[in-house]
Amino acid sequence: MATSETDIDRRQALAQLVIGAVGVASMPLWVESLVAHAHAEAHTHAAQAAAGASVWSPSVLTPRQNEDVIALTELIIPATDTPGAKAALVNRFVDRVLSTADAKERSEFIQGLTWLNDRCRARTGKDLGDASGEELTAVLTPLTGERTAPADDAPGVAFFRAIKSMTIAGYYTTEIGLRQELGDDGRMALGAFEGCTHSEHQ
């Protein structure tokens, strides 16, 4: 399949995002710390994903929550002409990060996922994992504007920022993300990620 100019532009933009990592300025402290931890764990996930699928079950997420995470991460990086987050096993990466994260960060993430699932159920009558892409997009769109979202939506805004960053970290360190999506020839690597700079997390 020929590569279009749009595909090239998309991949160049994604490459810049990967190389520059994900900005963490103004994130809640738990999000900032969890994102830093996710980047530290990303290369371990890359090695596991390269080894291929095996018998696996989540250690932190419930089966229902795991399905919700699959739906969210696949919406963030969907399959197009290249595999998406589901094929890259990003849900396993999220569960691994949570299993090795601090208890507070893990609790905040699960609370955020629960909040978002409740919002989805209220808006669509479905859990996150059962909603269509269009329904999920409608639920998530109000959470993308940090400055315009109502104060009551703060838990959802913080959670969505966390899972977006974790999805990017997990996806773009795998063979699928680097080679198939970005077209990396083996020379590109994730840039240095300084992580959380708050004294509380040093």
matplotlib code that plots the C-alpha trace (Angstrom):
import matplotlib.pyplot as plt

x = [0.0, 1.4, 2.1, 0.1, 1.3, -1.3, 0.2, 3.7, 2.6, 0.8, 3.8, 6.1, 3.9, 3.7, 7.4, 7.9, 5.5, 7.4, 10.9, 9.8, 7.8, 4.5, 4.5, 3.5, 3.3, 0.1, -0.9, -2.2, 0.7, -0.6, -0.9, 2.6, 4.1, 2.2, 3.2, 6.8, 6.6, 4.9, 7.8, 10.2, 8.3, 7.8, 10.9, 10.0, 6.6, 8.3, 10.3, 7.2, 5.1, 7.9, 7.9, 4.3, 1.0, 0.9, -1.6, -2.2, -4.6, -4.6, -3.1, -4.7, -7.6, -10.7, -11.7, -14.4, -11.9, -9.5, -12.1, -12.7, -9.0, -8.8, -11.7, -10.1, -6.6, -7.9, -9.9, -6.8, -4.6, -7.0, -6.1, -5.8, -3.5, -1.3, -2.3, -3.6, -3.2, -5.1, -2.7, 0.2, -1.1, -1.3, -3.9, -1.2, 1.2, -1.4, -2.0, 1.8, 2.4, -0.4, 0.9, 4.3, 3.1, 2.5, -0.7, -2.0, -1.4, -3.0, -6.0, -6.4, -6.3, -8.9, -11.2, -10.8, -11.7, -14.7, -15.8, -15.5, -17.4, -20.2, -20.3, -20.4, -23.2, -25.2, -24.8, -25.1, -26.5, -23.4, -20.0, -17.0, -16.0, -19.4, -19.9, -19.3, -16.4, -18.8, -20.4, -17.0, -15.9, -19.0, -18.3, -14.6, -14.7, -15.8, -12.8, -10.2, -10.5, -8.9, -9.6, -13.2, -14.3, -16.7, -15.0, -17.1, -15.4, -11.9, -11.6, -12.3, -10.0, -7.1, -7.8, -8.0, -4.7, -3.1, -4.4, -3.6, 0.0, 0.3, -1.1, 1.4, 4.3, 3.2, 2.4, 5.4, 8.0, 6.8, 7.7, 4.2, 4.4, 7.9, 8.4, 4.9, 3.3, 6.1, 8.2, 11.3, 14.3, 15.9, 17.6, 14.9, 14.6, 12.5, 14.0, 15.0, 12.1, 12.9, 9.7, 8.3, 10.3, 8.3, 10.2, 7.5, 8.5, 12.3]
y = [0.0, 3.4, 5.8, 9.0, 12.5, 12.5, 9.3, 10.8, 14.0, 11.9, 9.8, 12.8, 14.4, 11.2, 10.8, 14.3, 13.4, 10.2, 11.8, 14.7, 12.5, 13.7, 17.1, 16.9, 20.5, 21.4, 17.7, 16.7, 15.2, 11.7, 11.9, 13.4, 10.7, 7.8, 9.1, 9.2, 5.7, 4.5, 5.8, 4.0, 0.8, 1.2, -0.7, -3.7, -3.8, -3.5, -6.7, -8.5, -7.5, -8.6, -12.0, -12.5, -13.2, -15.7, -16.7, -13.5, -12.1, -8.7, -8.4, -5.0, -4.5, -6.6, -8.4, -5.7, -2.9, -4.5, -4.5, -0.8, 0.0, -1.9, 0.2, 3.5, 2.8, 1.5, 4.7, 6.8, 4.8, 2.9, 0.3, 1.9, 0.5, -0.4, -2.2, -0.1, -0.1, -3.4, -5.3, -3.8, -5.1, -1.6, -2.9, -5.2, -2.3, -0.3, -3.1, -3.6, 0.0, 0.0, -3.1, -1.5, 2.1, 3.6, 2.7, 6.2, 6.6, 3.2, 4.1, 7.5, 5.8, 3.2, 5.9, 7.8, 4.8, 4.1, 7.8, 7.6, 4.3, 5.8, 8.8, 6.5, 4.4, 7.5, 9.0, 5.8, 3.1, 1.1, 0.3, 1.8, -1.6, -2.0, 1.5, 2.2, 4.4, 7.3, 7.0, 6.9, 9.9, 11.8, 10.9, 11.8, 15.0, 17.3, 16.0, 17.1, 20.8, 21.2, 24.9, 24.6, 21.4, 21.9, 21.5, 18.4, 16.8, 17.2, 13.4, 12.5, 15.1, 13.9, 10.3, 10.8, 12.7, 9.8, 7.1, 9.0, 9.4, 5.8, 4.6, 6.6, 5.4, 1.8, 1.8, 3.8, 1.6, -1.6, -3.0, -2.2, 1.5, 2.3, 0.2, -0.4, 2.9, 5.4, 3.6, 3.6, 1.9, 1.2, 4.5, 6.3, 5.8, 7.5, 10.7, 11.2, 11.7, 13.6, 12.6, 14.3, 17.2, 17.9, 17.4, 15.2, 12.5, 12.8]
z = [0.0, -1.0, 1.8, 1.5, 2.3, 5.2, 6.6, 6.5, 8.2, 10.9, 11.5, 11.7, 14.2, 16.3, 16.1, 17.5, 20.3, 21.1, 21.0, 23.1, 25.5, 27.0, 28.7, 32.3, 33.2, 35.2, 35.7, 39.1, 41.1, 40.9, 37.2, 36.8, 39.0, 37.3, 33.8, 34.9, 36.2, 32.9, 30.9, 33.2, 32.6, 28.8, 27.6, 29.8, 28.0, 24.6, 25.4, 26.6, 23.6, 21.2, 22.9, 21.7, 23.3, 26.2, 28.8, 30.8, 33.3, 34.9, 38.4, 39.3, 36.9, 37.1, 33.9, 33.4, 34.0, 31.6, 28.9, 29.6, 29.3, 26.0, 24.6, 25.8, 24.6, 21.2, 20.9, 21.6, 19.1, 16.8, 14.3, 10.8, 8.1, 11.1, 14.3, 17.2, 21.0, 21.4, 19.2, 21.0, 24.3, 25.8, 28.3, 29.7, 30.0, 31.9, 34.3, 34.8, 35.5, 38.1, 39.7, 40.3, 41.0, 44.5, 46.1, 46.0, 42.2, 41.6, 43.7, 41.9, 38.5, 39.5, 41.0, 37.7, 35.6, 37.8, 37.5, 33.7, 33.5, 35.7, 33.3, 30.3, 31.8, 32.6, 29.1, 27.0, 29.3, 28.6, 30.2, 28.6, 27.1, 25.5, 24.1, 20.4, 19.3, 18.6, 22.0, 23.7, 21.8, 22.9, 26.5, 26.4, 24.3, 27.2, 29.2, 26.7, 27.5, 30.9, 31.2, 29.9, 31.6, 34.6, 38.0, 38.7, 35.7, 37.2, 38.1, 34.5, 33.1, 35.2, 34.5, 30.7, 30.7, 32.6, 30.3, 27.1, 28.3, 29.4, 26.1, 24.1, 26.4, 26.0, 22.3, 20.9, 22.5, 20.9, 17.5, 16.3, 17.4, 16.4, 13.2, 11.8, 12.7, 12.7, 10.1, 12.3, 10.8, 14.2, 14.6, 16.6, 20.3, 23.0, 24.2, 27.8, 30.1, 33.2, 34.9, 38.0, 39.3, 42.4, 45.6, 47.0, 44.4, 44.6]

ax = plt.figure().add_subplot(projection="3d")
ax.plot(x, y, z, "-o")
ax.set_aspect("equal")
plt.show()
